[in-house]
Amino acid sequence: MRNIKIILEYDGLLFKGWQKQTGKTVKTVQGEVEKVLSSILSEEIEVVRVSEEQMQM
């Protein structure tokens, strides 16, 4: 497993929140990021979110 750090900014108007919602077909930021990265890297991706507050601890 490898780790990749990505700093991401987004306009959330077109999404139903950040966290993907298991079993639901709603468009979330996490779901879209995982889908695009999986396509680029040809492997399953799991995004782990760290907030700015957590980074400063």
mmCIF file of the N, C-alpha and C atoms, coordinates in Angstrom:
data_MODEL
# 
_entry.id   MODEL 
# 
loop_
_atom_site.group_PDB 
_atom_site.id 
_atom_site.type_symbol 
_atom_site.label_atom_id 
_atom_site.label_alt_id 
_atom_site.label_comp_id 
_atom_site.label_asym_id 
_atom_site.label_entity_id 
_atom_site.label_seq_id 
_atom_site.pdbx_PDB_ins_code 
_atom_site.Cartn_x 
_atom_site.Cartn_y 
_atom_site.Cartn_z 
_atom_site.occupancy 
_atom_site.B_iso_or_equiv 
_atom_site.pdbx_formal_charge 
_atom_site.auth_seq_id 
_atom_site.auth_comp_id 
_atom_site.auth_asym_id 
_atom_site.auth_atom_id 
_atom_site.pdbx_PDB_model_num 
ATOM 1   N N  . MET A 1 1  ? 0.853   -1.173 0.000   1.00 0.00 ? 1  MET A N  1 
ATOM 2   C CA . MET A 1 1  ? 0.000   0.000  0.000   1.00 0.00 ? 1  MET A CA 1 
ATOM 3   C C  . MET A 1 1  ? 0.900   1.237  0.000   1.00 0.00 ? 1  MET A C  1 
ATOM 4   N N  . ARG A 1 2  ? 0.521   2.217  -0.779  1.00 0.00 ? 2  ARG A N  1 
ATOM 5   C CA . ARG A 1 2  ? 1.271   3.472  -0.783  1.00 0.00 ? 2  ARG A CA 1 
ATOM 6   C C  . ARG A 1 2  ? 0.349   4.600  -0.349  1.00 0.00 ? 2  ARG A C  1 
ATOM 7   N N  . ASN A 1 3  ? 0.940   5.627  0.182   1.00 0.00 ? 3  ASN A N  1 
ATOM 8   C CA . ASN A 1 3  ? 0.179   6.802  0.611   1.00 0.00 ? 3  ASN A CA 1 
ATOM 9   C C  . ASN A 1 3  ? 0.517   7.968  -0.297  1.00 0.00 ? 3  ASN A C  1 
ATOM 10  N N  . ILE A 1 4  ? -0.494  8.704  -0.684  1.00 0.00 ? 4  ILE A N  1 
ATOM 11  C CA . ILE A 1 4  ? -0.319  9.887  -1.513  1.00 0.00 ? 4  ILE A CA 1 
ATOM 12  C C  . ILE A 1 4  ? -1.047  11.028 -0.828  1.00 0.00 ? 4  ILE A C  1 
ATOM 13  N N  . LYS A 1 5  ? -0.358  12.137 -0.635  1.00 0.00 ? 5  LYS A N  1 
ATOM 14  C CA . LYS A 1 5  ? -0.979  13.305 -0.014  1.00 0.00 ? 5  LYS A CA 1 
ATOM 15  C C  . LYS A 1 5  ? -1.514  14.218 -1.109  1.00 0.00 ? 5  LYS A C  1 
ATOM 16  N N  . ILE A 1 6  ? -2.784  14.569 -1.000  1.00 0.00 ? 6  ILE A N  1 
ATOM 17  C CA . ILE A 1 6  ? -3.416  15.487 -1.940  1.00 0.00 ? 6  ILE A CA 1 
ATOM 18  C C  . ILE A 1 6  ? -4.104  16.574 -1.129  1.00 0.00 ? 6  ILE A C  1 
ATOM 19  N N  . ILE A 1 7  ? -3.830  17.800 -1.450  1.00 0.00 ? 7  ILE A N  1 
ATOM 20  C CA . ILE A 1 7  ? -4.537  18.922 -0.828  1.00 0.00 ? 7  ILE A CA 1 
ATOM 21  C C  . ILE A 1 7  ? -5.621  19.327 -1.809  1.00 0.00 ? 7  ILE A C  1 
ATOM 22  N N  . LEU A 1 8  ? -6.859  19.302 -1.344  1.00 0.00 ? 8  LEU A N  1 
ATOM 23  C CA . LEU A 1 8  ? -8.003  19.434 -2.230  1.00 0.00 ? 8  LEU A CA 1 
ATOM 24  C C  . LEU A 1 8  ? -8.921  20.549 -1.761  1.00 0.00 ? 8  LEU A C  1 
ATOM 25  N N  . GLU A 1 9  ? -9.326  21.375 -2.682  1.00 0.00 ? 9  GLU A N  1 
ATOM 26  C CA . GLU A 1 9  ? -10.341 22.404 -2.450  1.00 0.00 ? 9  GLU A CA 1 
ATOM 27  C C  . GLU A 1 9  ? -11.471 22.150 -3.417  1.00 0.00 ? 9  GLU A C  1 
ATOM 28  N N  . TYR A 1 10 ? -12.700 22.361 -2.988  1.00 0.00 ? 10 TYR A N  1 
ATOM 29  C CA . TYR A 1 10 ? -13.824 22.100 -3.880  1.00 0.00 ? 10 TYR A CA 1 
ATOM 30  C C  . TYR A 1 10 ? -15.013 22.977 -3.527  1.00 0.00 ? 10 TYR A C  1 
ATOM 31  N N  . ASP A 1 11 ? -15.872 23.171 -4.496  1.00 0.00 ? 11 ASP A N  1 
ATOM 32  C CA . ASP A 1 11 ? -17.153 23.844 -4.315  1.00 0.00 ? 11 ASP A CA 1 
ATOM 33  C C  . ASP A 1 11 ? -18.180 22.735 -4.147  1.00 0.00 ? 11 ASP A C  1 
ATOM 34  N N  . GLY A 1 12 ? -18.774 22.639 -2.985  1.00 0.00 ? 12 GLY A N  1 
ATOM 35  C CA . GLY A 1 12 ? -19.649 21.521 -2.671  1.00 0.00 ? 12 GLY A CA 1 
ATOM 36  C C  . GLY A 1 12 ? -21.079 21.626 -3.165  1.00 0.00 ? 12 GLY A C  1 
ATOM 37  N N  . LEU A 1 13 ? -21.401 22.630 -3.957  1.00 0.00 ? 13 LEU A N  1 
ATOM 38  C CA . LEU A 1 13 ? -22.786 22.813 -4.393  1.00 0.00 ? 13 LEU A CA 1 
ATOM 39  C C  . LEU A 1 13 ? -23.352 21.624 -5.168  1.00 0.00 ? 13 LEU A C  1 
ATOM 40  N N  . LEU A 1 14 ? -22.511 20.928 -5.916  1.00 0.00 ? 14 LEU A N  1 
ATOM 41  C CA . LEU A 1 14 ? -22.992 19.825 -6.749  1.00 0.00 ? 14 LEU A CA 1 
ATOM 42  C C  . LEU A 1 14 ? -22.925 18.468 -6.044  1.00 0.00 ? 14 LEU A C  1 
ATOM 43  N N  . PHE A 1 15 ? -22.538 18.461 -4.763  1.00 0.00 ? 15 PHE A N  1 
ATOM 44  C CA . PHE A 1 15 ? -22.344 17.214 -4.034  1.00 0.00 ? 15 PHE A CA 1 
ATOM 45  C C  . PHE A 1 15 ? -23.285 17.126 -2.842  1.00 0.00 ? 15 PHE A C  1 
ATOM 46  N N  . LYS A 1 16 ? -23.473 15.908 -2.360  1.00 0.00 ? 16 LYS A N  1 
ATOM 47  C CA . LYS A 1 16 ? -24.287 15.654 -1.167  1.00 0.00 ? 16 LYS A CA 1 
ATOM 48  C C  . LYS A 1 16 ? -23.364 15.356 0.009   1.00 0.00 ? 16 LYS A C  1 
ATOM 49  N N  . GLY A 1 17 ? -22.426 16.273 0.264   1.00 0.00 ? 17 GLY A N  1 
ATOM 50  C CA . GLY A 1 17 ? -21.490 16.118 1.379   1.00 0.00 ? 17 GLY A CA 1 
ATOM 51  C C  . GLY A 1 17 ? -20.153 15.548 0.954   1.00 0.00 ? 17 GLY A C  1 
ATOM 52  N N  . TRP A 1 18 ? -19.249 15.451 1.927   1.00 0.00 ? 18 TRP A N  1 
ATOM 53  C CA . TRP A 1 18 ? -17.905 14.929 1.673   1.00 0.00 ? 18 TRP A CA 1 
ATOM 54  C C  . TRP A 1 18 ? -17.901 13.411 1.653   1.00 0.00 ? 18 TRP A C  1 
ATOM 55  N N  . GLN A 1 19 ? -18.370 12.788 2.736   1.00 0.00 ? 19 GLN A N  1 
ATOM 56  C CA . GLN A 1 19 ? -18.207 11.355 2.950   1.00 0.00 ? 19 GLN A CA 1 
ATOM 57  C C  . GLN A 1 19 ? -19.112 10.524 2.054   1.00 0.00 ? 19 GLN A C  1 
ATOM 58  N N  . LYS A 1 20 ? -18.522 9.479  1.438   1.00 0.00 ? 20 LYS A N  1 
ATOM 59  C CA . LYS A 1 20 ? -19.349 8.606  0.601   1.00 0.00 ? 20 LYS A CA 1 
ATOM 60  C C  . LYS A 1 20 ? -20.348 7.875  1.487   1.00 0.00 ? 20 LYS A C  1 
ATOM 61  N N  . GLN A 1 21 ? -21.488 7.604  0.930   1.00 0.00 ? 21 GLN A N  1 
ATOM 62  C CA . GLN A 1 21 ? -22.584 7.008  1.680   1.00 0.00 ? 21 GLN A CA 1 
ATOM 63  C C  . GLN A 1 21 ? -22.849 5.613  1.133   1.00 0.00 ? 21 GLN A C  1 
ATOM 64  N N  . THR A 1 22 ? -22.440 4.623  1.889   1.00 0.00 ? 22 THR A N  1 
ATOM 65  C CA . THR A 1 22 ? -22.556 3.225  1.481   1.00 0.00 ? 22 THR A CA 1 
ATOM 66  C C  . THR A 1 22 ? -24.004 2.856  1.194   1.00 0.00 ? 22 THR A C  1 
ATOM 67  N N  . GLY A 1 23 ? -24.206 2.221  0.061   1.00 0.00 ? 23 GLY A N  1 
ATOM 68  C CA . GLY A 1 23 ? -25.530 1.749  -0.304  1.00 0.00 ? 23 GLY A CA 1 
ATOM 69  C C  . GLY A 1 23 ? -26.426 2.800  -0.923  1.00 0.00 ? 23 GLY A C  1 
ATOM 70  N N  . LYS A 1 24 ? -25.921 4.012  -1.058  1.00 0.00 ? 24 LYS A N  1 
ATOM 71  C CA . LYS A 1 24 ? -26.717 5.082  -1.663  1.00 0.00 ? 24 LYS A CA 1 
ATOM 72  C C  . LYS A 1 24 ? -26.039 5.542  -2.947  1.00 0.00 ? 24 LYS A C  1 
ATOM 73  N N  . THR A 1 25 ? -26.831 6.020  -3.876  1.00 0.00 ? 25 THR A N  1 
ATOM 74  C CA . THR A 1 25 ? -26.281 6.484  -5.154  1.00 0.00 ? 25 THR A CA 1 
ATOM 75  C C  . THR A 1 25 ? -26.292 8.003  -5.219  1.00 0.00 ? 25 THR A C  1 
ATOM 76  N N  . VAL A 1 26 ? -25.724 8.633  -4.192  1.00 0.00 ? 26 VAL A N  1 
ATOM 77  C CA . VAL A 1 26 ? -25.618 10.091 -4.187  1.00 0.00 ? 26 VAL A CA 1 
ATOM 78  C C  . VAL A 1 26 ? -24.183 10.475 -4.512  1.00 0.00 ? 26 VAL A C  1 
ATOM 79  N N  . LYS A 1 27 ? -24.019 11.623 -5.132  1.00 0.00 ? 27 LYS A N  1 
ATOM 80  C CA . LYS A 1 27 ? -22.706 12.101 -5.551  1.00 0.00 ? 27 LYS A CA 1 
ATOM 81  C C  . LYS A 1 27 ? -22.042 12.813 -4.370  1.00 0.00 ? 27 LYS A C  1 
ATOM 82  N N  . THR A 1 28 ? -20.943 12.227 -3.860  1.00 0.00 ? 28 THR A N  1 
ATOM 83  C CA . THR A 1 28 ? -20.187 12.848 -2.775  1.00 0.00 ? 28 THR A CA 1 
ATOM 84  C C  . THR A 1 28 ? -18.772 13.147 -3.252  1.00 0.00 ? 28 THR A C  1 
ATOM 85  N N  . VAL A 1 29 ? -18.098 14.055 -2.565  1.00 0.00 ? 29 VAL A N  1 
ATOM 86  C CA . VAL A 1 29 ? -16.730 14.412 -2.944  1.00 0.00 ? 29 VAL A CA 1 
ATOM 87  C C  . VAL A 1 29 ? -15.821 13.189 -2.816  1.00 0.00 ? 29 VAL A C  1 
ATOM 88  N N  . GLN A 1 30 ? -15.882 12.491 -1.697  1.00 0.00 ? 30 GLN A N  1 
ATOM 89  C CA . GLN A 1 30 ? -15.041 11.312 -1.493  1.00 0.00 ? 30 GLN A CA 1 
ATOM 90  C C  . GLN A 1 30 ? -15.284 10.263 -2.574  1.00 0.00 ? 30 GLN A C  1 
ATOM 91  N N  . GLY A 1 31 ? -16.525 10.005 -2.889  1.00 0.00 ? 31 GLY A N  1 
ATOM 92  C CA . GLY A 1 31 ? -16.849 9.016  -3.913  1.00 0.00 ? 31 GLY A CA 1 
ATOM 93  C C  . GLY A 1 31 ? -16.281 9.381  -5.272  1.00 0.00 ? 31 GLY A C  1 
ATOM 94  N N  . GLU A 1 32 ? -16.382 10.650 -5.638  1.00 0.00 ? 32 GLU A N  1 
ATOM 95  C CA . GLU A 1 32 ? -15.872 11.094 -6.943  1.00 0.00 ? 32 GLU A CA 1 
ATOM 96  C C  . GLU A 1 32 ? -14.349 11.067 -6.982  1.00 0.00 ? 32 GLU A C  1 
ATOM 97  N N  . VAL A 1 33 ? -13.689 11.474 -5.897  1.00 0.00 ? 33 VAL A N  1 
ATOM 98  C CA . VAL A 1 33 ? -12.222 11.440 -5.847  1.00 0.00 ? 33 VAL A CA 1 
ATOM 99  C C  . VAL A 1 33 ? -11.739 9.996  -5.963  1.00 0.00 ? 33 VAL A C  1 
ATOM 100 N N  . GLU A 1 34 ? -12.360 9.084  -5.215  1.00 0.00 ? 34 GLU A N  1 
ATOM 101 C CA . GLU A 1 34 ? -11.972 7.673  -5.290  1.00 0.00 ? 34 GLU A CA 1 
ATOM 102 C C  . GLU A 1 34 ? -12.192 7.108  -6.690  1.00 0.00 ? 34 GLU A C  1 
ATOM 103 N N  . LYS A 1 35 ? -13.300 7.461  -7.319  1.00 0.00 ? 35 LYS A N  1 
ATOM 104 C CA . LYS A 1 35 ? -13.606 6.957  -8.659  1.00 0.00 ? 35 LYS A CA 1 
ATOM 105 C C  . LYS A 1 35 ? -12.551 7.428  -9.671  1.00 0.00 ? 35 LYS A C  1 
ATOM 106 N N  . VAL A 1 36 ? -12.210 8.707  -9.638  1.00 0.00 ? 36 VAL A N  1 
ATOM 107 C CA . VAL A 1 36 ? -11.240 9.256  -10.593 1.00 0.00 ? 36 VAL A CA 1 
ATOM 108 C C  . VAL A 1 36 ? -9.843  8.687  -10.346 1.00 0.00 ? 36 VAL A C  1 
ATOM 109 N N  . LEU A 1 37 ? -9.406  8.651  -9.083  1.00 0.00 ? 37 LEU A N  1 
ATOM 110 C CA . LEU A 1 37 ? -8.075  8.117  -8.791  1.00 0.00 ? 37 LEU A CA 1 
ATOM 111 C C  . LEU A 1 37 ? -7.985  6.631  -9.127  1.00 0.00 ? 37 LEU A C  1 
ATOM 112 N N  . SER A 1 38 ? -9.040  5.877  -8.870  1.00 0.00 ? 38 SER A N  1 
ATOM 113 C CA . SER A 1 38 ? -9.053  4.453  -9.222  1.00 0.00 ? 38 SER A CA 1 
ATOM 114 C C  . SER A 1 38 ? -8.896  4.266  -10.725 1.00 0.00 ? 38 SER A C  1 
ATOM 115 N N  . SER A 1 39 ? -9.545  5.125  -11.493 1.00 0.00 ? 39 SER A N  1 
ATOM 116 C CA . SER A 1 39 ? -9.448  5.057  -12.949 1.00 0.00 ? 39 SER A CA 1 
ATOM 117 C C  . SER A 1 39 ? -8.029  5.380  -13.420 1.00 0.00 ? 39 SER A C  1 
ATOM 118 N N  . ILE A 1 40 ? -7.434  6.417  -12.860 1.00 0.00 ? 40 ILE A N  1 
ATOM 119 C CA . ILE A 1 40 ? -6.083  6.835  -13.261 1.00 0.00 ? 40 ILE A CA 1 
ATOM 120 C C  . ILE A 1 40 ? -5.044  5.784  -12.884 1.00 0.00 ? 40 ILE A C  1 
ATOM 121 N N  . LEU A 1 41 ? -5.142  5.249  -11.662 1.00 0.00 ? 41 LEU A N  1 
ATOM 122 C CA . LEU A 1 41 ? -4.126  4.336  -11.140 1.00 0.00 ? 41 LEU A CA 1 
ATOM 123 C C  . LEU A 1 41 ? -4.429  2.862  -11.406 1.00 0.00 ? 41 LEU A C  1 
ATOM 124 N N  . SER A 1 42 ? -5.583  2.569  -11.978 1.00 0.00 ? 42 SER A N  1 
ATOM 125 C CA . SER A 1 42 ? -6.004  1.193  -12.278 1.00 0.00 ? 42 SER A CA 1 
ATOM 126 C C  . SER A 1 42 ? -5.953  0.282  -11.051 1.00 0.00 ? 42 SER A C  1 
ATOM 127 N N  . GLU A 1 43 ? -6.386  0.809  -9.923  1.00 0.00 ? 43 GLU A N  1 
ATOM 128 C CA . GLU A 1 43 ? -6.486  0.010  -8.703  1.00 0.00 ? 43 GLU A CA 1 
ATOM 129 C C  . GLU A 1 43 ? -7.520  0.644  -7.779  1.00 0.00 ? 43 GLU A C  1 
ATOM 130 N N  . GLU A 1 44 ? -8.021  -0.155 -6.844  1.00 0.00 ? 44 GLU A N  1 
ATOM 131 C CA . GLU A 1 44 ? -9.021  0.355  -5.918  1.00 0.00 ? 44 GLU A CA 1 
ATOM 132 C C  . GLU A 1 44 ? -8.377  1.351  -4.956  1.00 0.00 ? 44 GLU A C  1 
ATOM 133 N N  . ILE A 1 45 ? -9.051  2.459  -4.727  1.00 0.00 ? 45 ILE A N  1 
ATOM 134 C CA . ILE A 1 45 ? -8.533  3.533  -3.887  1.00 0.00 ? 45 ILE A CA 1 
ATOM 135 C C  . ILE A 1 45 ? -9.469  3.755  -2.709  1.00 0.00 ? 45 ILE A C  1 
ATOM 136 N N  . GLU A 1 46 ? -8.881  3.988  -1.531  1.00 0.00 ? 46 GLU A N  1 
ATOM 137 C CA . GLU A 1 46 ? -9.660  4.384  -0.362  1.00 0.00 ? 46 GLU A CA 1 
ATOM 138 C C  . GLU A 1 46 ? -9.115  5.723  0.117   1.00 0.00 ? 46 GLU A C  1 
ATOM 139 N N  . VAL A 1 47 ? -9.949  6.738  0.088   1.00 0.00 ? 47 VAL A N  1 
ATOM 140 C CA . VAL A 1 47 ? -9.548  8.068  0.529   1.00 0.00 ? 47 VAL A CA 1 
ATOM 141 C C  . VAL A 1 47 ? -9.712  8.153  2.040   1.00 0.00 ? 47 VAL A C  1 
ATOM 142 N N  . VAL A 1 48 ? -8.674  8.655  2.715   1.00 0.00 ? 48 VAL A N  1 
ATOM 143 C CA . VAL A 1 48 ? -8.737  8.916  4.147   1.00 0.00 ? 48 VAL A CA 1 
ATOM 144 C C  . VAL A 1 48 ? -8.628  10.419 4.319   1.00 0.00 ? 48 VAL A C  1 
ATOM 145 N N  . ARG A 1 49 ? -9.619  11.009 4.941   1.00 0.00 ? 49 ARG A N  1 
ATOM 146 C CA . ARG A 1 49 ? -9.677  12.466 5.079   1.00 0.00 ? 49 ARG A CA 1 
ATOM 147 C C  . ARG A 1 49 ? -9.025  12.900 6.382   1.00 0.00 ? 49 ARG A C  1 
ATOM 148 N N  . VAL A 1 50 ? -8.218  13.948 6.291   1.00 0.00 ? 50 VAL A N  1 
ATOM 149 C CA . VAL A 1 50 ? -7.644  14.592 7.465   1.00 0.00 ? 50 VAL A CA 1 
ATOM 150 C C  . VAL A 1 50 ? -7.982  16.067 7.367   1.00 0.00 ? 50 VAL A C  1 
ATOM 151 N N  . SER A 1 51 ? -8.579  16.606 8.409   1.00 0.00 ? 51 SER A N  1 
ATOM 152 C CA . SER A 1 51 ? -8.968  18.014 8.385   1.00 0.00 ? 51 SER A CA 1 
ATOM 153 C C  . SER A 1 51 ? -7.779  18.905 8.732   1.00 0.00 ? 51 SER A C  1 
ATOM 154 N N  . GLU A 1 52 ? -7.918  20.177 8.451   1.00 0.00 ? 52 GLU A N  1 
ATOM 155 C CA . GLU A 1 52 ? -6.870  21.142 8.764   1.00 0.00 ? 52 GLU A CA 1 
ATOM 156 C C  . GLU A 1 52 ? -6.585  21.160 10.261  1.00 0.00 ? 52 GLU A C  1 
ATOM 157 N N  . GLU A 1 53 ? -7.619  21.039 11.083  1.00 0.00 ? 53 GLU A N  1 
ATOM 158 C CA . GLU A 1 53 ? -7.437  21.041 12.531  1.00 0.00 ? 53 GLU A CA 1 
ATOM 159 C C  . GLU A 1 53 ? -6.596  19.845 12.975  1.00 0.00 ? 53 GLU A C  1 
ATOM 160 N N  . GLN A 1 54 ? -6.812  18.683 12.369  1.00 0.00 ? 54 GLN A N  1 
ATOM 161 C CA . GLN A 1 54 ? -6.050  17.492 12.724  1.00 0.00 ? 54 GLN A CA 1 
ATOM 162 C C  . GLN A 1 54 ? -4.589  17.635 12.319  1.00 0.00 ? 54 GLN A C  1 
ATOM 163 N N  . MET A 1 55 ? -4.323  18.316 11.209  1.00 0.00 ? 55 MET A N  1 
ATOM 164 C CA . MET A 1 55 ? -2.950  18.497 10.745  1.00 0.00 ? 55 MET A CA 1 
ATOM 165 C C  . MET A 1 55 ? -2.168  19.402 11.681  1.00 0.00 ? 55 MET A C  1 
ATOM 166 N N  . GLN A 1 56 ? -2.825  20.322 12.360  1.00 0.00 ? 56 GLN A N  1 
ATOM 167 C CA . GLN A 1 56 ? -2.146  21.285 13.212  1.00 0.00 ? 56 GLN A CA 1 
ATOM 168 C C  . GLN A 1 56 ? -1.868  20.742 14.609  1.00 0.00 ? 56 GLN A C  1 
ATOM 169 N N  . MET A 1 57 ? -2.388  19.580 14.944  1.00 0.00 ? 57 MET A N  1 
ATOM 170 C CA . MET A 1 57 ? -2.183  19.000 16.277  1.00 0.00 ? 57 MET A CA 1 
ATOM 171 C C  . MET A 1 57 ? -0.795  18.452 16.431  1.00 0.00 ? 57 MET A C  1 
# 
